[in-house]
Amino acid sequence: MNKYPVTYELIKTCKQTGARLGKVHTPHGSFDTPAFMPVGTQATVKGMSPEELKEMKAGIILSNTYHLYMRPGHELVKRAGGLHKFMNWDRPILTDSGGFQVFSMAENRKITEEGVTFKSHLDGSSHLFSPEKAIEIENALGADIIMAFDECIPYPATHDYARKSLERTTRWLSRCVDAHKREDQALFGIIQGGTYKDLRIQSTKEITAIDLPGYAIGGLSVGEPKNEMYDMLETITPLMPADKPRYLMGVGSPDCLIEGAIRGVDMFDCVLPTRIGRNGTAMTSKGRVIVRDSQYAEDFTPIDEECGCYACKNFSKAYIRHLIKAKEMFGLRLVTYHNLYFLLGLMDKIREAIIEDRLGDFRNEFFKKYGYKI
């Protein structure tokens, strides 16, 4: 019998790049890795139904602890039977700790060893998030994977600030472990340290010394140049346990998903595909297409002729642009659907390239076509 409710199975390592093909097993089923997790901030992936997410083969989705604490409240979700039942999603769910949202409120928060005092973005009321409170909320929500409460520092930050922050994150992780009460939920620790290699090494050693079912890499994709993020990943992932999942938080652009997988990352999440979808921007095999632009007013081709999603099989750019300009919600739903389908399909191609030991070649082919610099 496994020690943890969530386990990682390594299936293959790409001979060309070292990328990992695996499977994460949870109480609500398994999902293949490397995996992209659509973000359902408020217990819904914006604009999408659970059935649509299953159509596009989403294996796991993410929800936000801070927002669900604020509205409708974790106790209500608990009374509803937990997040899975509340939102009618029977596959795996991950909840973040709310730390990123709390720390992004620079004007309205105060950090102490106890936790973070902040004001609600809804009504200005004062609240305290401590490691214990975050875990209490996450235990009530009932996701399969829950994240420890950490301090996510801004970029840039001084070496001294980053060091003190990561050490506080380690202390807070110990408190999260003590507060965690449910054996059917897997608690992941989060590695911090900014863009300083020595601090990233220190944090990785401290966090992974606490025996947990998985570990995340936080504090990246917060404004630093992408090459710095890749340098940090190359520093961190060789020090992380090979038999546990590695989750890079807040990353979802196609180039970063491929580069992250090459550097040994298993799980990713980001609001990018849904956010730009609601602005009328589509990800395609040849780069981004701003569907709302006037040049597509009489373009009767699909968003992406190489895509097999519902939007691309049934509707033209001209029609979708018309819907967006007319402020019809169906237009934004179609672009959102396409973007999620595109990224989940990209992960399929990444996994296939790992099986065939050619992820490096796939990267070069994709970058050339998409318009990225190789």
Phi, psi and chi 1 to 4 in degrees:
 res  aa     phi    psi   chi1   chi2   chi3   chi4
   1 MET       -  137.4 -176.1  171.8  173.6      -
   2 ASN   -72.2  146.4  -72.5  -43.3      -      -
   3 LYS   -70.1  -30.0  177.5 -179.0  176.4 -177.8
   4 TYR  -116.4  154.5  -65.4  115.8      -      -
   5 PRO   -73.8  -17.2   27.4  -34.6      -      -
   6 VAL  -125.9  127.3  169.1      -      -      -
   7 THR  -130.8  158.4   57.6      -      -      -
   8 TYR  -115.3  133.8  174.9   74.5      -      -
   9 GLU  -116.8  114.6  175.8 -171.9   -1.0      -
  10 LEU   -82.0  122.5  176.8   61.8      -      -
  11 ILE  -101.0  -42.4  -65.2  170.4      -      -
  12 LYS  -158.1  149.3 -171.6  179.2 -168.4  -46.5
  13 THR  -115.0  130.1  -58.9      -      -      -
  14 CYS   -67.1  123.4  175.6      -      -      -
  15 LYS   -66.8  -27.4  -68.7  175.8 -177.3  173.5
  16 GLN   -79.5  -33.9 -169.0  177.8   59.4      -
  17 THR  -126.0  -20.8   62.9      -      -      -
  18 GLY    88.1    1.7      -      -      -      -
  19 ALA   -62.9  151.6      -      -      -      -
  20 ARG  -106.3  133.0  -66.7  147.7   49.8  100.7
  21 LEU  -105.1  127.8  178.5   77.6      -      -
  22 GLY  -151.2 -169.9      -      -      -      -
  23 LYS  -146.0  132.6 -164.7  178.0  -78.6  -77.4
  24 VAL  -104.7  125.8  174.1      -      -      -
  25 HIS  -102.2  130.2  -55.2  -76.7      -      -
  26 THR  -133.1  169.7   85.1      -      -      -
  27 PRO   -60.5  -20.8  -27.9   37.2      -      -
  28 HIS  -110.5   31.3  -74.3   87.1      -      -
  29 GLY   107.9  177.6      -      -      -      -
  30 SER  -112.2  156.3  -56.1      -      -      -
  31 PHE  -139.5  149.4   59.3   91.7      -      -
  32 ASP   -81.6  147.8  -62.3  -38.8      -      -
  33 THR  -126.8  152.8   62.0      -      -      -
  34 PRO   -62.8  140.2  -21.0   32.8      -      -
  35 ALA  -127.4  142.7      -      -      -      -
  36 PHE  -103.6  132.6  176.0   76.8      -      -
  37 MET  -106.6  111.7  -58.1 -178.1  -75.3      -
  38 PRO   -59.5  144.4  -24.3   34.8      -      -
  39 VAL   -95.7  122.4  176.2      -      -      -
  40 GLY  -113.7   72.4      -      -      -      -
  41 THR   -46.3  -52.6  -58.1      -      -      -
  42 GLN  -107.9   44.9  -44.2 -138.7   40.7      -
  43 ALA    66.9   28.1      -      -      -      -
  44 THR  -160.8  138.3 -179.7      -      -      -
  45 VAL   -78.7  118.3  176.1      -      -      -
  46 LYS   -49.1  119.3  -78.9 -174.1  169.1   55.2
  47 GLY    85.9   -8.9      -      -      -      -
  48 MET  -111.7  143.2  -63.0  -68.4  101.0      -
  49 SER   -90.0  159.0   69.5      -      -      -
  50 PRO   -55.2  -37.3  -27.2   35.6      -      -
  51 GLU   -64.5  -39.8  -70.2   71.1   27.3      -
  52 GLU   -66.0  -38.6  -72.3  169.4  -39.3      -
  53 LEU   -64.0  -37.1  -68.3  166.9      -      -
  54 LYS   -69.9  -37.0  -71.8  179.7  179.0  179.8
  55 GLU   -56.1  -40.3  -81.2  173.6   16.1      -
  56 MET   -90.5   10.3   58.6 -178.0   82.4      -
  57 LYS    65.9   40.4  -60.9  178.2 -178.0  175.1
  58 ALA   -71.6  122.5      -      -      -      -
  59 GLY   -90.0  -24.0      -      -      -      -
  60 ILE  -156.4  145.1  175.6  173.2      -      -
  61 ILE  -126.7  164.0   60.0  175.4      -      -
  62 LEU  -116.0  140.6 -179.7  148.3      -      -
  63 SER  -124.8  164.0  -80.2      -      -      -
  64 ASN  -109.0  121.9 -178.0  -94.5      -      -
  65 THR   -63.7  -45.6  -64.6      -      -      -
  66 TYR   -58.2  -51.8  165.3   80.8      -      -
  67 HIS   -66.0  -37.7  -74.8  -75.7      -      -
  68 LEU   -74.4  -27.8  -66.5  174.4      -      -
  69 TYR   -65.2  -42.7  163.8   73.5      -      -
  70 MET   -70.4  -37.5  -73.6  -64.7  170.7      -
  71 ARG  -161.6  118.0 -178.2  174.8   52.4 -165.2
  72 PRO   -92.6   -0.3   36.1  -37.0      -      -
  73 GLY   107.4  135.2      -      -      -      -
  74 HIS   -66.4  -30.0   57.9  -66.9      -      -
  75 GLU   -67.1  -37.0  -68.1  -65.6  -12.7      -
  76 LEU   -64.8  -44.0 -175.9  145.0      -      -
  77 VAL   -61.1  -40.6  175.3      -      -      -
  78 LYS   -60.6  -44.9 -174.9  177.9 -179.0  179.6
  79 ARG   -64.8  -27.9  -71.1 -163.0  -60.8  -84.8
  80 ALA   -75.2   -6.9      -      -      -      -
  81 GLY   105.0   11.2      -      -      -      -
  82 GLY    96.4  168.3      -      -      -      -
  83 LEU   -60.3  -41.7 -154.2   46.2      -      -
  84 HIS   -57.7  -48.1  -71.2   89.6      -      -
  85 LYS   -71.4  -41.0 -166.6  169.3 -177.9 -177.4
  86 PHE   -57.2  -43.3 -171.3   53.2      -      -
  87 MET  -103.6    5.2   64.5 -172.0  -67.9      -
  88 ASN    56.8   51.0 -169.2   32.2      -      -
  89 TRP  -126.2  116.0  176.6 -102.4      -      -
  90 ASP  -101.7   11.0   58.4    4.2      -      -
  91 ARG  -103.1  177.1  -66.9 -177.3 -179.6 -179.7
  92 PRO   -59.1  148.5  -25.4   34.1      -      -
  93 ILE  -131.9  142.9  -60.8  174.9      -      -
  94 LEU  -118.3  135.0 -179.3  150.1      -      -
  95 THR  -112.3  135.0   47.3      -      -      -
  96 ASP   -77.5  174.5   60.3   13.8      -      -
  97 SER   -89.5   -8.4   68.5      -      -      -
  98 GLY    88.4   -5.1      -      -      -      -
  99 GLY   -59.2  -44.4      -      -      -      -
 100 PHE   -61.9  -43.5  179.2   80.1      -      -
 101 GLN   -64.7  -43.7  -75.8   69.7   31.6      -
 102 VAL   -63.3  -43.4  169.1      -      -      -
 103 PHE   -76.4  -16.8  -75.4  102.7      -      -
 104 SER   -77.9  -10.8   66.1      -      -      -
 105 MET   -88.3   60.5  -59.8  174.1 -177.8      -
 106 ALA   -55.3  -33.5      -      -      -      -
 107 GLU   -78.7  -21.9  -59.4  -63.4  -46.9      -
 108 ASN  -125.5   30.8  -66.6  -54.8      -      -
 109 ARG  -143.0  156.2   54.4  115.2  168.6  107.9
 110 LYS  -134.7  128.1 -179.9 -177.2  177.7 -176.1
 111 ILE   -99.9  130.4  -52.1  166.4      -      -
 112 THR  -133.4  176.7   65.8      -      -      -
 113 GLU   -63.3  -30.9 -171.6   62.2   27.2      -
 114 GLU   -64.3  -41.7  173.7   60.5   19.1      -
 115 GLY   164.8 -150.0      -      -      -      -
 116 VAL  -125.2  122.8 -175.5      -      -      -
 117 THR   -94.1  132.4  -55.4      -      -      -
 118 PHE  -148.6  166.6   61.6   93.5      -      -
 119 LYS  -105.8  137.2  -69.6 -176.3  178.5  179.0
 120 SER   -59.5  139.0  164.1      -      -      -
 121 HIS   -75.2  -11.4   72.3  -70.3      -      -
 122 LEU   -88.3  -48.8  -64.8  175.3      -      -
 123 ASP  -135.0    5.5   59.4   12.8      -      -
 124 GLY    78.8    3.4      -      -      -      -
 125 SER   -68.4  152.6   57.3      -      -      -
 126 SER   -91.6  139.1 -175.2      -      -      -
 127 HIS  -141.4  156.2  -59.5  -96.5      -      -
 128 LEU  -119.6  122.3  170.1   68.6      -      -
 129 PHE  -103.7  116.5 -102.7   35.3      -      -
 130 SER  -113.6  169.3   63.2      -      -      -
 131 PRO   -54.3  -41.2  -27.5   35.2      -      -
 132 GLU   -65.3  -41.7  -67.9   78.9   10.4      -
 133 LYS   -66.6  -43.4 -175.0   64.7  177.5  179.8
 134 ALA   -59.5  -43.7      -      -      -      -
 135 ILE   -68.7  -38.0  -64.2  -60.1      -      -
 136 GLU   -57.4  -45.1  174.4 -161.4  -33.9      -
 137 ILE   -64.8  -46.3  -61.3  165.2      -      -
 138 GLU   -67.1  -36.3  -67.9 -169.4  -88.4      -
 139 ASN   -62.4  -38.5  -78.2  168.7      -      -
 140 ALA   -68.4  -38.7      -      -      -      -
 141 LEU   -67.4  -39.0  -64.4  174.6      -      -
 142 GLY    84.2   25.2      -      -      -      -
 143 ALA   -67.4  160.8      -      -      -      -
 144 ASP   -69.6  -40.1  -58.3  -88.6      -      -
 145 ILE  -120.5  129.1  -59.9  171.6      -      -
 146 ILE  -123.5  148.5   66.1  174.9      -      -
 147 MET  -102.8  143.8  -56.8  -52.5  -59.3      -
 148 ALA   -68.3  154.7      -      -      -      -
 149 PHE   -81.0  122.2 -169.8   61.8      -      -
 150 ASP  -131.8  170.9   64.1  -36.3      -      -
 151 GLU  -102.3  116.9 -178.4  176.1   -3.9      -
 152 CYS   -97.9  109.5 -176.3      -      -      -
 153 ILE   -85.6  156.1   62.9  173.6      -      -
 154 PRO   -76.8  167.3   28.7  -34.6      -      -
 155 TYR  -115.0  130.9  175.7   85.8      -      -
 156 PRO   -84.4  162.0   31.0  -34.3      -      -
 157 ALA  -138.2  151.3      -      -      -      -
 158 THR   -71.6  159.6   65.6      -      -      -
 159 HIS   -60.0  -42.5 -172.7  -82.1      -      -
 160 ASP   -64.4  -44.3 -174.8   57.1      -      -
 161 TYR   -63.5  -44.5 -175.9   90.4      -      -
 162 ALA   -63.0  -37.8      -      -      -      -
 163 ARG   -67.4  -47.5  178.7 -176.4   56.6   79.0
 164 LYS   -62.3  -37.6  -71.4  175.8  179.4  174.6
 165 SER   -66.1  -46.6  169.3      -      -      -
 166 LEU   -65.4  -35.2   81.2   84.8      -      -
 167 GLU   -68.1  -35.8  -70.5  170.0   -7.2      -
 168 ARG   -66.2  -39.8  177.5 -176.2  -75.8  128.7
 169 THR   -59.5  -39.6  -72.3      -      -      -
 170 THR   -64.6  -44.2  -57.5      -      -      -
 171 ARG   -63.7  -41.2  -66.9 -168.2  -62.3  -86.4
 172 TRP   -64.5  -34.9  -79.4   -0.9      -      -
 173 LEU   -61.2  -42.3  175.2   57.0      -      -
 174 SER   -59.8  -39.2  -66.1      -      -      -
 175 ARG   -68.9  -35.8  -71.7  166.8   56.9 -172.2
 176 CYS   -63.1  -43.8  -72.6      -      -      -
 177 VAL   -59.1  -44.5  171.0      -      -      -
 178 ASP   -65.6  -33.4  -69.4  -18.6      -      -
 179 ALA   -83.0  -19.9      -      -      -      -
 180 HIS   -70.7  121.8 -177.8   35.8      -      -
 181 LYS  -112.1  -11.7  -57.3  -59.4 -178.4 -169.8
 182 ARG  -105.3  125.9  -70.7 -175.6   57.0  165.5
 183 GLU   -79.0  -12.0  -66.9 -176.2   -3.2      -
 184 ASP   -95.1   10.1   60.9  -19.2      -      -
 185 GLN  -123.7  136.9  -69.0 -179.2  -67.0      -
 186 ALA   -97.8  122.1      -      -      -      -
 187 LEU   -91.2  124.6  173.0   64.8      -      -
 188 PHE  -103.2  138.6  -78.4   21.3      -      -
 189 GLY   -87.6  161.7      -      -      -      -
 190 ILE  -124.4  126.7  -56.6  174.5      -      -
 191 ILE   -85.8  131.7  -65.0  162.1      -      -
 192 GLN  -122.6 -162.5  -70.5  -70.2  -10.9      -
 193 GLY   123.9    7.5      -      -      -      -
 194 GLY    61.4 -141.1      -      -      -      -
 195 THR  -110.5   31.8   51.4      -      -      -
 196 TYR  -106.4  118.0  -60.2  101.0      -      -
 197 LYS   -59.8  -42.6  -73.6 -170.5  177.9 -177.9
 198 ASP   -63.3  -36.9   61.5  -37.8      -      -
 199 LEU   -73.8  -37.0  -62.2 -176.1      -      -
 200 ARG   -62.4  -40.6  -77.2  -71.8  174.8  177.3
 201 ILE   -64.2  -44.7  -68.2  168.0      -      -
 202 GLN   -59.4  -48.2  177.4 -174.0  -21.6      -
 203 SER   -64.6  -41.9 -176.7      -      -      -
 204 THR   -60.0  -44.3  -55.3      -      -      -
 205 LYS   -65.5  -42.4  -71.5  178.8  177.1  176.5
 206 GLU   -67.6  -44.8  -71.5  180.0    3.3      -
 207 ILE   -70.8  -43.8  -61.9  -62.2      -      -
 208 THR   -75.8  -12.6   59.8      -      -      -
 209 ALA   -69.3  -21.6      -      -      -      -
 210 ILE   -88.1  116.5  -61.1  172.7      -      -
 211 ASP   -71.5  108.7 -172.2   18.9      -      -
 212 LEU  -132.6  163.7  -63.5  169.2      -      -
 213 PRO   -76.0   -9.9   22.6  -31.2      -      -
 214 GLY  -172.2  165.8      -      -      -      -
 215 TYR  -139.6  143.8  -58.5   95.5      -      -
 216 ALA  -114.5  158.4      -      -      -      -
 217 ILE  -112.0  111.7  -58.1  160.5      -      -
 218 GLY  -108.1  174.5      -      -      -      -
 219 GLY    72.8   15.8      -      -      -      -
 220 LEU  -115.8  168.6  -66.2  176.7      -      -
 221 SER    57.6   40.1 -167.1      -      -      -
 222 VAL  -118.1   21.4  -68.7      -      -      -
 223 GLY   122.0  -10.6      -      -      -      -
 224 GLU   -74.8  154.4   78.9  -77.6   -0.6      -
 225 PRO   -57.8  146.5  -21.9   32.2      -      -
 226 LYS   -61.5  -33.8  -71.7 -177.9  179.8  179.1
 227 ASN   -64.9  -29.2   65.3  -60.3      -      -
 228 GLU   -69.6  -39.3  -71.4 -166.9   25.9      -
 229 MET   -61.6  -44.5  176.5  171.8   73.1      -
 230 TYR   -63.7  -38.2  -58.3  150.5      -      -
 231 ASP   -60.8  -42.2  -77.1  -13.6      -      -
 232 MET   -65.0  -41.4  -67.4  -55.0  107.3      -
 233 LEU   -62.8  -40.8  -68.0  178.1      -      -
 234 GLU   -65.5  -28.0  -72.6  167.0   13.5      -
 235 THR   -76.6  -40.9  -58.9      -      -      -
 236 ILE   -82.4  -52.6  -63.6  165.8      -      -
 237 THR   -59.8  -34.2   53.2      -      -      -
 238 PRO   -64.6  -19.5  -21.9   34.0      -      -
 239 LEU   -92.4   -7.3  -56.8  175.0      -      -
 240 MET   -88.4  149.1  -62.0  176.1   74.5      -
 241 PRO   -57.6  134.2  -22.8   32.7      -      -
 242 ALA   -75.4  -18.4      -      -      -      -
 243 ASP   -99.4   15.5   60.3  -15.3      -      -
 244 LYS  -134.6  150.0  -65.4  176.7 -179.1  179.4
 245 PRO   -67.9  148.2   19.6  -28.4      -      -
 246 ARG  -118.3  124.8  -55.7  162.4  179.4  167.7
 247 TYR  -120.3  117.9  163.0   31.0      -      -
 248 LEU   -95.1  114.8  176.7   57.4      -      -
 249 MET   -82.7  135.1  -53.4  177.5   79.1      -
 250 GLY    76.5   27.6      -      -      -      -
 251 VAL  -121.0  128.4  166.5      -      -      -
 252 GLY  -153.8    7.5      -      -      -      -
 253 SER   -79.3  147.3   62.3      -      -      -
 254 PRO   -53.5  -41.8  -28.4   36.4      -      -
 255 ASP   -64.3  -40.4   55.4  -24.5      -      -
 256 CYS   -71.2  -32.2  -68.9      -      -      -
 257 LEU   -65.2  -43.3  -65.5  175.0      -      -
 258 ILE   -68.5  -47.8  -63.8  170.0      -      -
 259 GLU   -64.5  -36.5  -63.1  -75.7   11.4      -
 260 GLY   -65.8  -43.4      -      -      -      -
 261 ALA   -62.0  -41.1      -      -      -      -
 262 ILE   -59.9  -31.1  -74.0  172.3      -      -
 263 ARG   -93.9   16.3  -71.1  161.6  176.6   81.9
 264 GLY    91.6   14.8      -      -      -      -
 265 VAL   -85.0  144.1  174.1      -      -      -
 266 ASP  -107.3  -29.9  -53.0  -57.3      -      -
 267 MET  -135.0  141.2  -61.7  162.4   60.5      -
 268 PHE  -138.5  155.4  -54.3   84.0      -      -
 269 ASP  -148.1  155.5   82.9  -78.2      -      -
 270 CYS  -172.7  148.3 -165.4      -      -      -
 271 VAL   -82.5   -4.6  -62.6      -      -      -
 272 LEU   -51.4  -52.2 -178.3   68.5      -      -
 273 PRO   -62.9  -36.1   21.0  -32.3      -      -
 274 THR   -78.8  -36.6   51.2      -      -      -
 275 ARG   -65.6  -49.2  179.8  170.5  -72.9  166.8
 276 ILE   -72.6  -27.1   67.5  171.4      -      -
 277 GLY   -61.2  -40.1      -      -      -      -
 278 ARG   -71.2  -13.8  -64.6 -165.4  -55.5  -80.3
 279 ASN   -97.8    5.4  -68.5  -35.7      -      -
 280 GLY    82.1   21.1      -      -      -      -
 281 THR  -110.2  131.9  -61.7      -      -      -
 282 ALA  -113.0  143.5      -      -      -      -
 283 MET   -88.6  131.1  -62.3  173.8  172.0      -
 284 THR  -132.9  172.3   78.8      -      -      -
 285 SER   -64.5  -15.4   56.7      -      -      -
 286 LYS  -115.6   17.7  -63.9  177.7 -179.2  175.6
 287 GLY   112.9 -176.5      -      -      -      -
 288 ARG   -76.1  142.7  -72.5 -166.4 -171.8 -174.3
 289 VAL  -124.9  121.3  170.2      -      -      -
 290 ILE   -89.5   92.7  -56.5  172.8      -      -
 291 VAL   -62.0  -29.2 -174.0      -      -      -
 292 ARG   -74.0  -10.2   67.9  172.8 -174.5  -85.9
 293 ASP   -65.3  150.5  -79.1    1.1      -      -
 294 SER   -63.3  -25.0   58.8      -      -      -
 295 GLN   -64.1  -14.8   70.0 -172.2   85.4      -
 296 TYR  -102.6    9.4  -59.0  111.4      -      -
 297 ALA   -59.5  -32.6      -      -      -      -
 298 GLU  -122.1   28.2  -63.0 -177.8   26.0      -
 299 ASP   -94.6  108.2 -172.6  -28.7      -      -
 300 PHE   -96.4   19.0  -56.7  113.9      -      -
 301 THR   -94.2  160.8   62.6      -      -      -
 302 PRO   -69.7  167.9   22.9  -31.2      -      -
 303 ILE   -51.9  -45.5  -67.8  172.4      -      -
 304 ASP  -144.1  113.5 -173.6  -11.9      -      -
 305 GLU   -66.0  -16.6  -68.9  179.3  -17.3      -
 306 GLU   -92.7    0.1  -65.0 -177.2   21.9      -
 307 CYS   -98.6  141.6  179.1      -      -      -
 308 GLY  -106.7   18.5      -      -      -      -
 309 CYS   -74.0  167.3   81.5      -      -      -
 310 TYR   -55.7  -43.5  171.1   76.4      -      -
 311 ALA   -63.7  -44.7      -      -      -      -
 312 CYS   -75.3  -28.5  -70.3      -      -      -
 313 LYS   -76.8  -20.7  -75.2 -164.0  -66.7 -172.7
 314 ASN  -121.6  -18.3  -68.1  -76.2      -      -
 315 PHE  -136.7  152.5  -55.1  103.0      -      -
 316 SER   -96.8  163.9   67.9      -      -      -
 317 LYS   -61.1  -37.2  -72.8 -164.6  -80.8  -72.2
 318 ALA   -61.2  -43.3      -      -      -      -
 319 TYR   -67.6  -45.0  175.8   67.7      -      -
 320 ILE   -65.1  -39.9  -65.2  171.6      -      -
 321 ARG   -60.5  -42.8  179.2 -176.9 -177.5  -86.9
 322 HIS   -58.0  -45.1  153.5   66.8      -      -
 323 LEU   -61.1  -43.3  -66.1  178.2      -      -
 324 ILE   -64.8  -45.4  -67.4  169.0      -      -
 325 LYS   -65.7  -30.7  -60.5  -58.6  -78.4 -172.8
 326 ALA   -85.3    2.4      -      -      -      -
 327 LYS    60.0   35.9  -66.7 -175.4  167.6   51.6
 328 GLU   -87.8  124.9  -71.9  -72.6  -14.5      -
 329 MET   -62.3  -24.0   65.2  179.1   74.2      -
 330 PHE   -62.3  -33.3 -173.8   48.4      -      -
 331 GLY   -62.2  -46.0      -      -      -      -
 332 LEU   -69.8  -32.3  -59.2 -178.5      -      -
 333 ARG   -64.0  -39.9  -80.8 -161.8   -4.2   95.4
 334 LEU   -65.1  -42.8  -72.9  172.4      -      -
 335 VAL   -68.1  -39.4 -175.4      -      -      -
 336 THR   -62.0  -46.2  -61.4      -      -      -
 337 TYR   -56.9  -48.6 -173.3  105.6      -      -
 338 HIS   -59.0  -45.9  164.8   80.3      -      -
 339 ASN   -62.4  -43.6  -75.8  -11.7      -      -
 340 LEU   -65.5  -42.7  -71.3  168.7      -      -
 341 TYR   -59.5  -42.1 -173.7   99.3      -      -
 342 PHE   -62.6  -47.9  176.7   81.5      -      -
 343 LEU   -69.2  -40.3  -79.7 -167.0      -      -
 344 LEU   -65.9  -34.7  -69.2  165.0      -      -
 345 GLY   -68.1  -35.8      -      -      -      -
 346 LEU   -60.8  -41.3  173.1   61.5      -      -
 347 MET   -63.8  -35.9  -57.4  -45.4  -69.2      -
 348 ASP   -59.2  -44.8  -94.7  -22.5      -      -
 349 LYS   -67.6  -37.0  -68.2  171.2 -175.9  171.8
 350 ILE   -62.2  -46.1  -70.7  171.4      -      -
 351 ARG   -63.3  -39.9  -67.5 -168.0  -67.0  -93.3
 352 GLU   -64.0  -40.7 -174.6  178.9  -40.2      -
 353 ALA   -66.2  -34.0      -      -      -      -
 354 ILE   -64.8  -44.6  -66.5  172.2      -      -
 355 ILE   -57.4  -38.6  -69.7  170.5      -      -
 356 GLU   -90.3    6.5  -63.3  171.8   -5.0      -
 357 ASP    56.4   40.9  -65.9  -49.4      -      -
 358 ARG  -139.9   34.8   58.0  177.6  -54.8  -84.4
 359 LEU   -67.3  -33.1 -176.1   56.1      -      -
 360 GLY   -62.6  -43.4      -      -      -      -
 361 ASP   -65.0  -41.9  -66.8  -20.8      -      -
 362 PHE   -60.5  -43.3  172.5   79.4      -      -
 363 ARG   -54.8  -49.9  170.2 -164.2  177.8  -85.2
 364 ASN   -63.2  -41.8  -66.4  -20.2      -      -
 365 GLU   -64.3  -45.0  -67.2  158.6   10.1      -
 366 PHE   -65.3  -46.7 -177.7   90.7      -      -
 367 PHE   -60.8  -41.2  -83.5   35.2      -      -
 368 LYS   -62.6  -44.1 -174.1  175.1 -179.5 -178.4
 369 LYS   -72.1  -38.0 -165.4  171.7 -179.8 -177.4
 370 TYR   -78.6  -20.0 -156.3   86.3      -      -
 371 GLY    99.1   11.8      -      -      -      -
 372 TYR   -82.3  153.9  -70.9  131.8      -      -
 373 LYS   -76.1  136.9  -70.4 -178.9  179.9  178.7
 374 ILE   -93.6      -  -61.5  174.6      -      -
